[in-house]
Amino acid sequence: MVVRRMKKAGICLTAALYMLFYSSFAVNGMADRPPAGTEEESRKETFIGLSANDMTVRSLEYERQGALVIEALGRGNSREEQTGTEARFSSDEGAHSFGRYFNRYIYLGKEPVTLYSVREGEEDYAIFFSCDNPGLALGQHRQVQDKLAGLAGAARDLGDREKAEFFYQWIYNHVSYDESLQNRTVYHAVMEGKSVCWGYVSAYLSLCRMAGLTCEPVYRGNHAWNRIWLDGQWIYCDITWDKCLGGSTWKFMTQEEMDLDFLHNGL
């Protein structure tokens, strides 16, 4: 039994971690970084805007613009190559940064949605999207949104720490690690109950933010976990590794404890 558990944990802590960045950077367009060692990698100076990893702080402005893109999915036509939205930015850098923020932190479906920045006039950059099935994408987004909103509502009367614990425990109990490394989104985690680490992180991030908690993803190496602002300090949790090991080693660790954690610091 111990051997099986450690073998499963090994999958979580090694090869599976790569899948977080495969999904986050490549699946839904406006990819953050080219594969290392490729010709594209040698031209990183052409990278426009911020990477999603650099935008861990919640942006209400991007969420407002993101709602316009989600609304446009309802008008999308899969027969058209690109569909316009009401989202606008004053720079190409801002538009590209938003595209990565949208696919990492706003859009909750698993149907790929690719965003484009199109210059309009002298100053405006409009956001267009392409999607094979916009109706399916919108439906998946709403499914996850409604499920998470229900959970956040159930914790409405709890204190901040109790909310954070409630969300941690729900994800721990309802999401299993995907050893096939194919399920990589918050949709896979919340609706299908199986995902690699980004599904855990994204589900917890979304729940905390819906409930009014300050929560951010933390990235290191090819792995990610969460931190929450509680009682005047950052508290860390890694639900993925806890679930893989069958314990709660990384449930609500202080900054000092994380600084001493050789596993995360060694990534």
C-alpha positions in Angstrom: 0.0 0.0 0.0 2.8 2.4 0.8 4.6 1.5 -2.4 1.4 2.2 -4.5 0.9 5.6 -2.7 4.5 6.7 -3.2 4.4 5.6 -6.9 1.3 7.7 -7.4 2.9 10.6 -5.6 6.0 10.3 -7.8 3.8 10.8 -10.9 2.4 13.9 -9.3 5.7 15.4 -8.3 7.6 14.7 -11.6 6.4 14.1 -15.1 2.8 15.3 -14.4 4.0 18.7 -13.5 5.0 19.4 -17.1 1.4 19.2 -18.2 0.4 22.4 -16.3 2.5 24.5 -18.6 1.6 22.6 -21.7 -2.0 23.3 -21.1 -1.7 26.9 -19.8 0.7 28.1 -22.6 -0.4 26.2 -25.7 -4.0 25.0 -25.7 -6.0 28.1 -26.0 -4.0 30.5 -28.1 -1.9 33.5 -27.4 0.7 31.0 -26.2 3.0 32.3 -23.5 6.3 30.8 -24.4 7.6 28.7 -27.3 9.1 25.3 -26.6 12.6 25.5 -25.3 15.3 24.8 -27.8 13.3 25.7 -30.8 13.8 28.5 -33.4 10.9 30.3 -31.7 12.7 30.2 -28.4 15.7 32.0 -29.9 13.3 34.8 -30.8 11.8 35.4 -27.4 12.5 39.1 -27.8 9.4 39.3 -30.0 7.2 38.2 -27.1 4.5 40.8 -26.6 2.9 41.7 -23.3 3.1 39.8 -20.0 3.0 36.0 -19.5 0.2 34.6 -17.4 2.7 33.6 -14.7 3.5 37.3 -14.3 -0.2 38.2 -13.7 -1.0 36.4 -10.4 -2.7 39.4 -8.9 -6.4 39.6 -9.6 -7.3 42.2 -12.3 -10.9 43.5 -12.1 -10.4 45.3 -15.3 -9.4 42.1 -17.2 -12.4 40.4 -15.6 -14.6 43.2 -16.9 -13.2 42.8 -20.4 -13.3 39.0 -20.0 -17.1 39.2 -19.4 -17.4 40.9 -22.8 -15.6 38.0 -24.5 -17.7 35.4 -22.6 -20.8 37.3 -23.8 -19.6 37.2 -27.3 -19.3 33.4 -27.2 -23.0 33.4 -27.2 -23.0 35.2 -30.6 -20.2 33.2 -32.1 -20.5 31.1 -35.2 -18.2 28.2 -35.7 -18.3 28.7 -39.4 -16.6 32.0 -39.1 -12.9 32.1 -38.7 -13.0 35.0 -36.2 -15.7 36.7 -34.2 -15.5 40.2 -32.8 -16.1 41.2 -29.2 -16.7 44.5 -27.4 -13.3 44.1 -25.5 -10.9 46.9 -26.4 -7.4 47.9 -25.3 -5.2 50.9 -25.9 -2.1 48.9 -26.7 -1.1 45.6 -28.4 0.8 44.7 -25.3 -2.3 45.1 -23.1 -4.4 43.0 -25.6 -1.9 40.2 -25.6 -1.5 40.2 -21.8 -5.3 40.1 -21.5 -5.5 37.1 -23.9 -3.2 35.1 -21.6 -5.0 36.2 -18.5 -8.3 35.3 -20.0 -7.4 31.7 -20.9 -5.6 31.1 -17.6 -7.8 32.9 -15.1 -11.2 33.8 -16.6 -12.4 31.2 -19.1 -13.5 28.0 -17.3 -14.4 25.7 -20.1 -12.3 23.0 -21.8 -13.3 23.7 -25.4 -10.3 25.8 -26.8 -10.9 29.5 -27.4 -8.2 31.4 -29.2 -8.1 35.2 -28.9 -6.7 37.7 -31.4 -5.6 41.3 -31.1 -6.8 43.4 -34.1 -5.9 47.0 -34.5 -8.8 49.4 -35.1 -7.9 53.1 -35.8 -4.9 54.8 -34.3 -5.3 53.7 -30.6 -7.7 50.8 -30.2 -6.9 47.1 -30.3 -10.0 45.0 -30.5 -10.3 41.4 -29.2 -11.6 38.8 -31.6 -11.9 35.0 -31.0 -12.1 31.8 -32.9 -13.6 28.6 -31.5 -14.8 25.4 -33.2 -17.9 25.3 -31.0 -18.7 28.6 -29.2 -21.9 27.4 -27.8 -20.2 24.4 -26.2 -17.5 26.7 -24.9 -20.0 29.0 -23.3 -22.0 26.1 -21.9 -18.9 24.6 -20.3 -17.9 27.9 -18.8 -21.4 28.5 -17.3 -21.5 24.9 -15.9 -18.3 25.5 -14.0 -19.2 29.0 -13.0 -22.6 27.9 -11.6 -21.0 24.9 -9.7 -18.3 27.1 -8.1 -20.8 29.9 -7.3 -23.0 27.4 -5.5 -20.0 26.3 -3.4 -19.0 29.8 -2.7 -22.6 30.6 -1.6 -22.6 27.6 0.7 -19.6 29.2 2.6 -21.1 32.6 2.7 -21.6 32.7 6.5 -18.2 31.3 7.3 -15.2 33.3 8.4 -12.3 33.7 6.0 -10.2 30.9 7.3 -13.2 28.6 7.5 -14.0 29.4 3.9 -10.4 28.7 2.8 -10.6 25.3 4.7 -14.0 24.5 3.2 -12.8 25.0 -0.4 -9.6 23.1 0.3 -11.6 20.1 1.6 -14.1 20.1 -1.2 -11.4 20.0 -3.9 -9.4 17.4 -1.9 -12.5 15.2 -1.6 -13.8 15.6 -5.2 -10.8 15.8 -7.5 -8.5 12.9 -8.2 -5.1 13.2 -9.9 -5.2 12.4 -13.6 -2.3 9.9 -14.1 -2.9 9.9 -17.9 -1.9 13.6 -17.9 -4.7 14.5 -20.3 -7.1 16.4 -18.1 -5.6 19.9 -17.5 -8.4 22.4 -16.9 -10.6 23.7 -14.2 -13.5 22.1 -16.1 -11.8 18.7 -15.8 -11.3 19.2 -12.1 -14.8 20.6 -11.2 -17.1 18.8 -13.6 -15.2 15.5 -14.3 -13.3 15.2 -11.0 -9.9 14.4 -12.5 -7.1 16.7 -13.4 -3.4 17.4 -13.1 -2.2 20.2 -10.8 -3.5 23.2 -12.7 -7.1 22.0 -12.3 -6.6 21.9 -8.5 -5.0 25.3 -8.4 -7.5 27.0 -10.7 -10.5 25.5 -8.9 -9.2 26.8 -5.5 -8.3 30.1 -7.0 -11.7 30.6 -8.5 -13.6 29.6 -5.4 -11.6 31.9 -3.1 -11.9 34.9 -5.4 -15.7 34.3 -5.8 -15.9 34.3 -2.0 -14.0 37.6 -1.7 -10.7 36.1 -0.4 -7.4 37.3 -1.7 -5.8 34.3 -3.4 -3.0 33.9 -6.0 -1.3 31.0 -7.8 2.3 30.4 -7.1 4.6 29.1 -9.8 7.9 27.4 -9.5 9.6 25.1 -11.9 6.8 23.2 -13.7 4.5 23.2 -10.8 1.9 25.5 -9.2 0.0 25.8 -5.9 -2.0 28.5 -4.1 -1.5 31.1 -1.4 -4.3 32.9 0.5 -4.1 36.1 2.5 -5.4 35.2 6.0 -4.9 37.0 9.3 -2.4 39.5 7.8 -0.1 37.0 6.2 0.2 34.7 3.2 -0.8 31.1 3.9 0.1 28.4 1.3 -1.5 25.2 0.3 -0.7 22.5 -2.3 -3.8 20.4 -2.7 -2.4 18.4 -5.5 0.5 17.0 -3.6 -1.6 16.5 -0.5 -4.1 14.5 -2.5 -1.4 12.4 -4.1 0.2 11.6 -0.8 -3.1 11.1 1.0 -2.3 13.6 3.8 -2.4 17.3 4.6 1.3 18.2 4.7 0.9 21.3 2.6 -2.4 22.6 4.0 -2.0 26.2 5.2 1.7 26.6 5.6 3.1 29.9 6.7 5.7 31.8 4.7 8.4 30.7 7.2 7.3 27.0 6.8 7.3 27.3 3.0 10.8 28.8 3.0 12.0 25.7 4.8 10.2 23.3 2.4 12.9 21.7 0.4 10.5 20.0 -2.1 8.9 23.2 -3.3 12.1 25.2 -3.1 13.9 22.6 -5.1 11.6 22.8 -8.1 
